């Protein structure tokens, strides 16, 4: 079968599985909302991740003046993925 046909069959099968188990779909959507909320909370409290003066040509390796933001972002994203 062609790629488009395989894609259509896969999509149809996925929709059928979701239709058969409506509570599982609701749980999956709820977990996705919680994960999105956790990811949004991780970056929503700061106006920008990197603030400060970055001078050329060292902009790619310049450290952020907020040393705790990268570990906390990693923690929030890992928490959201783990949910």
C-alpha positions in Angstrom: 0.0 0.0 0.0 1.1 3.5 -0.6 2.3 5.8 2.2 -0.9 7.9 2.1 -3.0 4.7 2.3 -1.0 3.4 5.3 -1.3 6.8 7.0 -5.0 6.8 6.5 -5.4 3.3 7.9 -3.2 4.1 10.9 -5.2 7.3 11.6 -8.5 5.4 11.2 -7.4 2.7 13.6 -6.2 5.3 16.2 -9.6 7.1 16.0 -11.4 3.8 16.4 -9.4 2.9 19.5 -10.0 6.3 21.1 -13.7 5.9 20.3 -13.9 2.5 22.0 -12.4 3.7 25.2 -13.9 7.2 25.9 -12.7 7.3 29.6 -9.2 6.5 28.5 -9.3 9.4 26.1 -10.6 11.7 28.8 -7.8 10.6 31.1 -5.2 11.1 28.4 -6.5 14.6 27.6 -6.4 15.4 31.4 -2.8 14.2 31.7 -1.9 16.3 28.6 -3.5 19.4 30.2 -1.6 18.8 33.5 1.7 18.3 31.6 1.1 21.5 29.6 0.2 23.4 32.7 3.4 22.2 34.4 5.5 23.2 31.4 3.8 26.6 31.2 4.4 27.2 34.9 8.1 26.4 34.4 8.6 29.3 32.0 5.7 31.6 32.7 7.1 33.3 35.8 10.1 34.9 34.0 9.8 37.4 31.2 12.8 35.8 29.4 15.1 33.0 30.0 18.4 34.8 29.3 18.8 38.4 30.3 22.0 40.2 30.3 24.5 41.4 27.8 25.9 38.8 25.5 28.8 39.9 23.4 29.7 38.7 19.9 31.2 36.2 19.1 30.6 34.5 22.4 26.8 34.7 22.5 26.5 30.9 22.0 28.6 30.1 25.1 27.8 33.0 27.4 26.2 31.9 30.7 22.9 33.1 31.9 23.0 35.5 34.8 20.2 33.4 36.4 22.1 30.2 37.3 19.1 28.3 38.7 16.8 28.7 35.7 18.2 25.8 33.6 18.1 23.2 36.3 14.6 24.3 37.4 13.4 24.2 33.8 14.7 20.7 33.5 13.0 19.6 36.7 9.6 21.1 35.6 9.8 19.5 32.2 10.8 16.1 33.6 7.9 16.4 36.1 5.5 17.2 33.3 6.7 14.3 31.2 6.5 12.0 34.1 2.9 12.9 34.8 
